[in-house]
Amino acid sequence: MALCSAGIAVEIREVDLKNKPVHLLAISPKGTVPVLQLVNGDVLEESLVIMNWALTQADPEHWLNANDEAESLIKWNDVEFKYYLDRYKYADRYPEFPQDYYRQQAARFLIELNERLKRNRYLCGQQISIADVGIFPFIRQFASVDREWWQDSPFQVVNNWLQSFVESELFTLVMKQQR
Ligand SMILES: N[C@@H](CCC(=O)N[C@@H](CS)C(=O)NCC(=O)O)C(=O)O
């Protein structure tokens, strides 16, 4: 979405993670996706780095104009929330605790987002920022683990915010391009 918003053309190469292409491992030995190789040969190996790079080229909607809160929210998402999200999604692989426990732990982040979105339209204020775009795909995953639970959860404000991104023109466009 950041690349598209910045108007940067990319060639998308789908990767089979069970059979990683030699070229991928040659330019990025850690072997995770996404990876972006620039025309000058530089390689960006983290999605957040790719987003920041793209928006530094062009940022028509001022996604980078948020304060430091955007960075700390993204960190909370990437470290703690993602940890519990993975366990909530694949609870059978983590039998130490029941699925409910992982959901409850993950929900601490949801409580924060819900409070923020009660005050403002977006996570860091009245304007969209990199925090919204970087975080909503993970909330989308969380919501789809147990749709029924999500629909009746206390996170309706988050749900409305999520829906506005899922139904947005930009998201629809980039999801089509990936197919
Ligand atoms: N923090 C990294 C995470 C990348 C990541 O873990 N990607 C997963 C797919 S969503 C992956 O490539 N896993 C490698 C594997 O399963 O071998 C980023 O956002 O770029």
Ligand as a Chemical Component Dictionary entry (heavy atoms), coordinates in Angstrom:
data_LIG
# 
_chem_comp.id                   LIG 
_chem_comp.type                 NON-POLYMER 
_chem_comp.pdbx_formal_charge   0 
_chem_comp.three_letter_code    LIG 
# 
loop_
_chem_comp_atom.comp_id 
_chem_comp_atom.atom_id 
_chem_comp_atom.alt_atom_id 
_chem_comp_atom.type_symbol 
_chem_comp_atom.charge 
_chem_comp_atom.model_Cartn_x 
_chem_comp_atom.model_Cartn_y 
_chem_comp_atom.model_Cartn_z 
_chem_comp_atom.pdbx_ordinal 
LIG N1  N1  N 0 9.520  -8.347  10.196 1  
LIG C1  C1  C 0 9.517  -8.973  8.909  2  
LIG C2  C2  C 0 8.764  -10.272 8.971  3  
LIG C3  C3  C 0 8.830  -10.997 7.691  4  
LIG C4  C4  C 0 8.324  -12.420 7.815  5  
LIG O1  O1  O 0 8.503  -13.094 8.829  6  
LIG N2  N2  N 0 7.694  -12.888 6.755  7  
LIG C5  C5  C 0 7.237  -14.268 6.715  8  
LIG C6  C6  C 0 6.034  -14.406 5.825  9  
LIG S1  S1  S 0 4.732  -13.360 6.310  10 
LIG C7  C7  C 0 8.356  -15.105 6.109  11 
LIG O2  O2  O 0 8.922  -14.700 5.122  12 
LIG N3  N3  N 0 8.701  -16.236 6.708  13 
LIG C8  C8  C 0 9.789  -17.029 6.208  14 
LIG C9  C9  C 0 9.548  -18.489 6.270  15 
LIG O3  O3  O 0 8.433  -18.877 6.628  16 
LIG O4  O4  O 0 10.461 -19.242 5.923  17 
LIG C10 C10 C 0 8.908  -8.039  7.880  18 
LIG O5  O5  O 0 7.858  -7.449  8.172  19 
LIG O6  O6  O 0 9.461  -7.878  6.801  20 
# 
loop_
_chem_comp_bond.comp_id 
_chem_comp_bond.atom_id_1 
_chem_comp_bond.atom_id_2 
_chem_comp_bond.value_order 
_chem_comp_bond.pdbx_ordinal 
LIG N1  C1  SING 1  
LIG C1  C2  SING 2  
LIG C1  C10 SING 3  
LIG C2  C3  SING 4  
LIG C3  C4  SING 5  
LIG C4  O1  DOUB 6  
LIG C4  N2  SING 7  
LIG N2  C5  SING 8  
LIG C5  C6  SING 9  
LIG C5  C7  SING 10 
LIG C6  S1  SING 11 
LIG C7  O2  DOUB 12 
LIG C7  N3  SING 13 
LIG N3  C8  SING 14 
LIG C8  C9  SING 15 
LIG C9  O3  DOUB 16 
LIG C9  O4  SING 17 
LIG C10 O5  DOUB 18 
LIG C10 O6  SING 19 
# 
